[in-house]
Amino acid sequence: MTKVPSPLALLAGGGTVTYINQVTNPGTVALNNVLLSDDKCSPVKYISGDTNSNSKLDTTETWFYSCQATLTKTTENTVTASGEANGLTARDSAVATVVVNVTIPKLPNTGLPPSDNSIPWNIVAPVGIFAVLALFYFAQRKQIV
Amino acid sequence: MQSKILSKRMLLGIILLGFILFAILLFNFILKNPIQGSSALLIENVATLPNQEYASVGLPVRLKIPAIGVDSAVISVGLTSDGAMDVPKDPTDVAWFNLGPRPGESGSAVINGHYGWKNNIPAVFDNLHKLREGERISVEDEKGVTTTFIVREIRIYDKDDVALGVFESDDGKAHLNLITCMGDWNQVEKTHSERLVILTDKE
């Protein structure tokens, strides 16, 4: 199984994290009574994946579960999945860590100088170069004459 | 003979003048167009999940503020190398802070946009200061779902202020905060002196 948090990091003060848990059956027999439990997030809700709606985790299926938690500090949590087949219980687990930062971002720099930028340099620069070259040409021509 | 030497000197002077003029123009051009050069992205698309369709709110793609005629594409940004929220490269785009919640999720989502641009090209948040309390802002996500926010408060921060209450909230509700520059231009630090912050609540 896999466990993916969103977002992977939170700002100072924390916030809400959504964990997406993905369960597959690598065996050869479909599993009954598939249950998921998370040590720091509840409830773990089934979303989708039982394509033939037989309530069994078939070997070709991937079941998705989600869980939301509010975190205020860096948290590592573990989700455990279990399923039964032929009197045996199969288990697997996955761990995810969400980092809560301790600093608040600085305010962005979203401006440019209003007046300094009124000169269209993309026009002025080529015109200037052309003027210099023209001067050079006429000066040379005058010299020859 | 003397006039020929004089003419050669004149020619040399013109060429030299040309080089100086070209160097000045080039220098000015480089100086005036750094825009985002110093704001290297450290983190981008951190919140991207392999199974995004299961996230409760989609990634924001469009910001609309009818009161000031804004209808812009939303790009995703993280932090710059100096720890500030990054900004969009295009003056007509806005940027969503991808280390925080998505607009509509619990917490404070943050979007910024430019104010003032080179060559008198309009920037997306040139008229953000005209927004008033009670006016509406909407964000469309990648799934086509529109979430509407109502302006609650307008704040002005100094550019170096700690942005308390902008990037975080603890009331469990969904907020969207908009940021742009305002105030005097500081030629030395290449930035405006203040930041305009529009605080909103989900409708």
Contacts between the chains, C-beta under 8 A, distances in Angstrom:
chain1	res1	chain2	res2	distance
A	4	B	49	5.6
A	4	B	50	6.6
A	4	B	51	7.2
A	6	B	47	5.5
A	6	B	49	4.8
A	6	B	55	5.8
A	7	B	46	5.9
A	7	B	47	4.3
A	7	B	98	7.5
A	7	B	99	6.5
A	7	B	100	7.7
A	7	B	101	7.8
A	8	B	46	5.4
A	8	B	47	7.2
A	9	B	43	7.9
A	9	B	46	6.3
A	9	B	99	5.8
A	10	B	99	7.7
A	10	B	100	8.0
A	11	B	99	6.2
A	11	B	100	5.9
A	11	B	167	5.2
A	11	B	168	5.6
A	12	B	167	7.8
A	12	B	168	6.3
A	13	B	168	3.9
A	13	B	169	8.0
A	13	B	170	6.4
A	15	B	100	7.3
A	15	B	101	6.0
A	15	B	106	7.1
A	15	B	107	4.4
A	15	B	168	7.3
A	16	B	101	6.8
A	16	B	105	6.5
A	16	B	106	4.6
A	16	B	107	6.2
A	18	B	54	8.0
A	18	B	55	6.0
A	18	B	56	6.6
A	20	B	49	6.3
A	20	B	51	5.2
A	20	B	54	5.3
A	20	B	55	7.7
A	22	B	51	7.0
A	47	B	54	5.6
A	64	B	51	6.5
A	64	B	54	5.9
A	66	B	54	5.8
A	68	B	56	7.9
A	70	B	106	7.8
A	70	B	172	7.9
A	101	B	99	7.9
A	103	B	83	6.8
A	104	B	162	6.0
A	104	B	163	5.7
A	104	B	164	6.9
A	104	B	166	7.9
A	104	B	167	5.6
A	104	B	168	6.9
A	105	B	79	5.9
A	105	B	83	6.2
A	105	B	84	6.2
A	105	B	85	4.9
A	105	B	97	7.3
A	105	B	99	7.6
A	105	B	163	6.9
A	105	B	167	5.8
A	106	B	82	6.9
A	106	B	83	5.3
A	106	B	84	3.7
A	106	B	85	7.2
A	106	B	160	7.8
A	106	B	163	7.2
A	107	B	84	6.6
A	107	B	85	7.1
A	107	B	157	6.0
A	107	B	159	6.3
A	107	B	161	6.9
A	107	B	163	5.2
A	107	B	166	7.5
A	107	B	179	6.4
A	107	B	195	4.5
A	108	B	84	5.5
A	108	B	85	4.2
A	108	B	86	6.8
A	108	B	87	5.0
A	108	B	95	7.8
A	108	B	112	4.8
A	108	B	179	6.0
A	108	B	195	7.7
A	109	B	39	7.5
A	109	B	84	6.6
A	109	B	87	6.6
A	109	B	159	7.6
A	109	B	181	7.0
A	109	B	190	7.8
A	109	B	191	4.8
A	109	B	192	7.9
A	110	B	87	5.2
A	110	B	112	5.3
A	110	B	113	6.4
A	110	B	114	5.0
A	110	B	115	5.8
A	110	B	125	7.0
A	110	B	179	6.8
A	110	B	180	5.0
A	110	B	181	4.6
A	110	B	195	7.8
A	111	B	114	6.6
A	111	B	115	4.8
A	111	B	116	5.0
A	111	B	180	7.4
A	111	B	181	3.2
A	111	B	182	7.8
A	111	B	185	7.3
A	111	B	191	6.7
A	111	B	192	4.3
A	112	B	35	7.3
A	112	B	114	7.3
A	112	B	116	5.3
A	112	B	117	5.7
A	112	B	118	5.8
A	113	B	116	7.1
A	113	B	185	4.6
A	113	B	187	7.3
A	113	B	190	7.9
A	114	B	116	4.5
A	114	B	185	6.8
A	116	B	32	6.8
A	116	B	185	7.9
A	117	B	32	6.2
A	117	B	116	7.8
A	117	B	117	7.0
A	117	B	118	3.5
A	117	B	119	6.1
A	117	B	120	7.5
A	118	B	119	6.9
A	118	B	120	5.7
A	119	B	28	8.0
A	119	B	32	7.8
A	119	B	119	8.0
A	120	B	119	5.3
A	121	B	25	7.1
A	121	B	28	6.2
A	121	B	29	4.6
A	121	B	32	6.1
A	121	B	33	7.7
A	122	B	29	7.8
A	122	B	119	8.0
A	124	B	25	6.7
A	125	B	25	4.6
A	125	B	26	7.1
A	125	B	29	5.7
A	128	B	21	5.7
A	128	B	22	7.0
A	128	B	25	5.3
A	129	B	18	8.0
A	129	B	22	5.9
A	129	B	25	7.6
A	132	B	14	7.6
A	132	B	17	7.4
A	132	B	18	3.4
A	132	B	21	6.0
A	132	B	22	6.8
A	133	B	18	7.5
A	135	B	14	5.4
A	135	B	18	7.1
A	136	B	11	7.6
A	136	B	14	5.9
A	136	B	15	6.2
A	136	B	18	6.5
A	139	B	7	8.0
A	139	B	10	6.6
A	139	B	11	5.2
A	139	B	14	5.4
A	140	B	11	6.6
A	142	B	7	7.5
A	143	B	4	8.0
A	143	B	7	5.0
A	143	B	8	7.7
A	143	B	11	6.6
